[in-house]
Structure formats: structure tokens, C-alpha cells
Amino acid sequence: MNSRERMLIALNNGRPDRLPCQVHGWMDYYLKHYLGGMDWWQAYEKFDMDYAIYVSPHYIYSDRDQARWRVNRRELGVDDDGNHRWEETIETPAGSLHRAGAWNEITTWEIEHLIKTPDDFRLWERYCPLPVAADLSPIQEVKERLGDKGIIRSHPFSPGQGSPWQSFCTLVGTQQAIMMALDMPDFVHHALDVILQRTLKVTEMWVGTPADMVETGGGAGSNTVISPKMFREFCLPYDRQQHAALHAVGLKIVYHLCGGVMHMLELVAENGADGLETMTPPSMGGDCDLREASRRVGDRLFFIGGFDQNAGFEHGTPEIARRLVFECFEATKDHAGYICAPSDHFFHGDPANLQAFADAAKECRY
């Protein structure tokens, strides 16, 4: 059985010949400092893992729309901690928006969010450009190169990670989004619907996509951030509509909750997703009991993740990495389709630990 067949069986909640494994994206920092500057393809080949390549469509915008949304970025230099600071002012015919952030070798972040008031959102709603077409050729090129080595993952068109609630949190900040949901729920529902309708319009352009799966959700929907009651009101109805549209263009859906999941399992099973990630264990700040999750919803959802990359990769040994893989396999093998993967990104770790991770997966046979 080749890697593509193996992973697709897991995405259909079946049992392949043995446990498939991937990483949750290769970070540039790790590739540069631990793998001599390899790219994703070379890294997957080096460790002989099952490939999961992330690529989304290229979007085309009208000149008129872009002229009404003029982004002026200014680099602010490097601070004492080595962080590169920047700010952006966006000019529209009816006013301006402003945001600021920083980046370093490891990651990027925002210091000031773009949307601060309902009036700001109305500017965004009216003027932020919407694609007039989607070019699927970047995905097709990856598909031709990938062959039977694995699967292609895409991200939805959205101003955040993948679903309306996460995107709203990206625009306004997670804490502010929660306060707005409590204080002005009608506005938040309006904003979520606007984000959803934009995503649905662009998803119609995805017909014929060669991708296998799309990632929705986002950590702001985890039960370490919001309650199940808030999830049911501000996530579930919008996720259902988005997932129906993504299924209509032929994609599997993995719902991404990089935090607490145990109080959300049945809600994710209700929202139309096919699978759930990242199954973050308590040792990594989540709450996932992989065996219990598999027992409760493994008949309805496949899983990706669950491996503690801190203990197994960053501070581990090959022996520890190997043991953790077998623990993940034993926890899921009776109930859920499963792809073993780190529960999120990693930036450090002896490559020997990654090799032990990949080798152990080959020994986990159904």
C-alpha cells in the first residue's frame, strides 16, 4: 500500500496496512537549523514519512477593488529582543484601518488588531477585496509532483485560520471577540455571517480542486478558550454551512482545535467535519485523552495529531519518541481512523527523534 492510499483510507475512517504519519507542517526554523536548509519535500523524503503538503489556490482580484483597499506597510526596525516590527495602514474611500505586528525567526504575531469597533468592521465588510477568480494550477502542480507519496491539504478563503469564529478572532483579537460576543451578540452574528458568505462565494470557485482535504476551525474554538455554549452559538451554525459547501466541491474536512477538545468532541461530530486535529495532550497545554476521544466519537471522526512533540521531539530521545507513537496507536486503533502527527508545530529536536517517530509508525500494523 502506498502513502496516498494509506492516508486516504485513514481520512475515510478506515484501517490501512499500518499507521500513517506526518508532521503538522515543517517550520522554516527547524529546516534551517536542524536539517541544513531542506525544503518540505526533502524533509519528508529524508525521514520516509507520509507526505502532507499544504497548498491553496492563487486568487485573482479586480484592479477596482484593490484600488479601494490600499495597503501601506512600514517597517519599524528591530527591537532590543531582535523582533522585526511593522505597521500597516489601509486606506479606503470611507476611512482608514490600522494594524501592527512583529516577526522573528520562529513566528509572526500581531500587536494591534485590524478591527477595533463595529464601524471598523463595516469598512472591512464594504471594501476588503473579494477574489473574482481562483487559479487552481498551484494545487495541480503539487498533485503532479506528489503522485502517490501522500495528500494535499488546503486552507479556506478566510481572513483567519479557517472558520468564521477563528477569522473574527483574528480580525479583532480573541479576548475582544469573546467580550463582543457577550456584550453585542447581534453584531458578532452579523460579522460571522459576512465572513461566512465571503468564504462560500469563493468556495464556489474551488470546483475541480485537486486537493484532498481542507482545514477549518481554529484554536479560538477550543474549550480552553470558549465554552461549549459559546461554541454552539457562535461556531456550530456557521461551520455547518461552510462544511456543506466544502463537501460539495469534493473535499474531506479536518477541524482544527489546537487546545482543549474533550468538551467539544460531540459538537465537532455535529458540525459536518470528517475529522479532528490536533488532539493536544495535557502535557502540551490541551486536554485530549486520545483513547477516550476515540471511544466517544471515533466512529464519526478520524483524528490527526496527539503526539507530544515536546516530550518526543524537542526534549526526547528516540526511545521516548518510539514509545509515544505506540501509545497513540494503541489509543486509536479500535475506533478511529488515525494519522499520527505532532499535536502542533515544533522548532527544536534531534532529527534522530523524528526518524524514530517515522520508523515506529511503520511497525504499527492493523
Stockholm file with secondary structure:
# STOCKHOLM 1.0

chainA/1-366         MNSRERMLIALNNGRPDRLPCQVHGWMDYYLKHYLGGMDWWQAYEKFDMDYAIYVSPHYIYSDRDQARWRVNRRELGVDDDGNHRWEETIETPAGSLHRAGAWNEITTWEIEHLIKTPDDFRLWERYCPLPVAADLSPIQEVKERLGDKGIIRSHPFSPGQGSPWQSFCTLVGTQQAIMMALDMPDFVHHALDVILQRTLKVTEMWVGTPADMVETGGGAGSNTVISPKMFREFCLPYDRQQHAALHAVGLKIVYHLCGGVMHMLELVAENGADGLETMTPPSMGGDCDLREASRRVGDRLFFIGGFDQNAGFEHGTPEIARRLVFECFEATKDHAGYICAPSDHFFHGDPANLQAFADAAKECRY
#=GR chainA/1-366 SS CCHHHHHHHHHTTCCCSBCCBCCSCCCHHHHHHHSTTCCHHHHHHHHTCCEEEECCCEEECCHHHHHTSEEEEEEEEECTTSCEEEEEEEEETTEEEEEEEEECSSCEEEEECSCCSHHHHHHHHHHSCCCSEEECHHHHHHHHHHTTSEEEEECCSSSSSSSHHHHHHHHHCHHHHHHHHHHCHHHHHHHHHHHHHHHHHHHGGGTTCCCSEEEEECGGGSTTTSCHHHHHHHTHHHHHHHHHHHHHTTCEEEEECCSCCTTTHHHHHHTTCSEEECCCCGGGTSCCCHHHHHHHHTTTCEEEEEECHIIIIISCCHHHHHHHHHHHHHHHTTTCCEEEEESSCCCCCCHHHHHHHHHHHHHCBC
#=GC SS_cons         CCHHHHHHHHHTTCCCSBCCBCCSCCCHHHHHHHSTTCCHHHHHHHHTCCEEEECCCEEECCHHHHHTSEEEEEEEEECTTSCEEEEEEEEETTEEEEEEEEECSSCEEEEECSCCSHHHHHHHHHHSCCCSEEECHHHHHHHHHHTTSEEEEECCSSSSSSSHHHHHHHHHCHHHHHHHHHHCHHHHHHHHHHHHHHHHHHHGGGTTCCCSEEEEECGGGSTTTSCHHHHHHHTHHHHHHHHHHHHHTTCEEEEECCSCCTTTHHHHHHTTCSEEECCCCGGGTSCCCHHHHHHHHTTTCEEEEEECHIIIIISCCHHHHHHHHHHHHHHHTTTCCEEEEESSCCCCCCHHHHHHHHHHHHHCBC
//
